[in-house]
Amino acid sequence: MLWKVKTLDREKLFEATGFKFIINELDLKTGFGRRKLKELAFMKEPGLIEKELEELSVFIKHFSDESVLEKLKQRLSLLKDILGTIERLKQGEELDDIDLFELKDFLLTYEDLRENIQFPEFLPKIVANELLNLLDPEGLKLRNFHIYSAYSSELTAIRQEKRAIANLSQAKDDIQERIKTLKLKEMELEHKIRQKLSKEFRDNIEKITAIVELIARIDFLQAKAVLVQKYNLSRPMLSTKTVRFRGLFNPEIKEILRPHHREFQPVDLLIKKGVCVITGANMCGKTVLLRTIALAQLMFQYGFYVPAKEAEMVPFEGIFFFSGDYQSYKKGLSSFAAEVLELKEAIKHVKERWLILFDELARNTNPDEGKALVSSISEFFSNSCCYTMITTHYSGIAEKGLRHYRVKGLREKLPEKLDSPVSLVEYVDYSLVELKDELGEVPHEALKIAEIFGLDKEIIKKAKRKLLKGE
Amino acid sequence: MKLKSLSVIGLEKNTGKTESLRYIVKLIKRENPRRVLCLTSIGLDGESVDQVTLTPKPEIIIHEGDLFATSEVHYKEKKFLSDVLWVSDSRTALGRVVLSRALENGKVMLSGPSTLYGIRELMKVAKTCGMEFFLLDGALSRRSIGSPFLCEGVVLATGAALSLNPSEIVKKTLHVIGLMKLPVDPMAEYFEKLSEGIWLAKDSVFEKLPVGTVLNNTALVLDRLEKGCKLYLSGSLTESFVRRLIDRGLQKDVTLVVKDYTKVFLSPEITELFFNSGGKLRVLRSPRLIAVTFNPFSPTGYSLDSVEILNILRKFLDIPVIDVMEGENLG
């Protein structure tokens, strides 16, 4: 089942959630693998996902020896893309010597790969020797090709005669004439042989396509396996009810922090059917958290391992990520109008099991109406089939019946002054606390953060005074 | 010939490069018929496809056992038996580049890789296929300007196509050869490491001037020049810049340094004026020019009396000057 979403939306989602980063990290070695990437399908069937994950797990075990995996990668990279040739075959065209050379080169490299590297059991065994023999009538296994004399005794005879008389005096007209005749005959025979070869390969097109598919699968598996190792991803367990993460992290941000010698603080959380509100001060990672949840879900349903120590996951019908990034709309619409359009889009899925992630809902309007809107949307979605998460810094949204997480936020000990946002990482506790039956008061940390980053002292002083007075 | 690679560069279009190439092949074969050659030419980029299709490019004779690299389009047009050895991943305007071995003598049009990278890649592959001598039909087009430096030696092809006036031919030919023989600056390896732009060097202190090219702000560059300094231009050296340098009388005090002769865009007249008035011009690298070939036939059907021109050229040059229609050893 393919995910029926316009490619543009898909691209947008991949970009906003950081799944694009993951895709770009895939070190695919063949054109076949890269093509598979384009046809990558969003899986909804638990059985399909489980099969994909199981295969990846077997693959990783099978290639646990890093040197063998290296060897596989190196050999894969030798396989040249022959999809153009396959396409020509399908259309009934006659292959020329260059096509045939490429086919031979491909088959030789494939056979070489097969002979030297044992594949896991779940992959089909496809032997290509007979196909290879068609292009290697002399059985020399050399990486070159021409229409060999061995294809036909008639061709052999013509070439022999041509060679014999070419060494004679070429000046004589009758010899020239004879050479011309032979040349024509030779070309005609070569043409016939090419036609015959083309037909044989056309008859075997299914086998060739199967080999191509096999290589694409292996290439994809190796690229995913490398990611698992590089980012310490783990295999998610399938669940029918709840999504549960232990040690969820964002691989992309982890990479960004690394050169600054800072670590990404992993987070534990639980997502159930209904609505869960996440509150927390500015710069406390609410958006990153939401993006990471979306990323993990995408990775799961595209058959990857996920960025967490442990994960229990539910396949959804779709993912809606409300990121509030309206660059494309901004030209014609106010940002609030754009938000409303997005919301309408999300509401379409209320009767299906979707993962709905709202980042800073109704941020683009006044706080009074905004808060009321967020409240009613929460209520609306809590009665749906969706699993919904809403981040907000409006207080008092999380009423009864809604689950509520708060990002712990700024640590006790704070520095006097900071220059870059990255350095704030050390002073924030990103872990989540689940609040029960408490009204969701949002901690007032915005002024503190503004102060650390050196906003004019007068302004801060005034703001504090206004807060005290309750203005 | 002790060299292992040679590129033939035409002084201008149709100066008989192909004849020159044919001649060199003949010469190498005469010396050692079993030496495995690999022939190719710098292919054309997209815009110049018309040139290939509209003007008939002469075919080159390939000997049995030799390698040649040409585009898919031209490979399919040839009519002799050859063995495909390798096909490039990258495409030129005429398709991918096919390297093959001739299994009998024949003729083919050559249109090889269109980038320097492509040529280098081809040289590597050809070597693994047993190539012993690489012969490149080079080009003067801007894109492949580095072609004189890809091979160990360069042969310059000149001829009647250049002009119908013998003294004009001599003048133009000697001018280019003069530029090719510009001395390499002793500080070349330091200049080599500098970023693109205009640099002033004095007492081994390098300073990048805040202008992109000399065309942008000639006065600013000239104002900064003082006695004993070197001015390194990573881009082109233009006629107007040199003129203003001479106007201010600065040419005696400074040394100009450019990447190589292909960056010098000066007419023979201004070049002469520059050097005669004490100007100094150096390069970071210079090609190894091993011979000049002369083709007395112009593509329009004219032919010149080559004896006179050859004699003058020989008087001025210490390398072989060969009439491709007559023949002489390359040395």
Interface residues (C-beta under 8 A of the other chain):
Chain A: K80 D96 D97 I98 L100 F101 E102 D105 R143 N144 F145 H146 I147 R159 K162 R163 A166 K183 E186 M187
Chain B: E72 Y75 K76 K79 L81 S82 D83 V84 L85 V87 D89 R96 V98 R101 L103 E104 N105
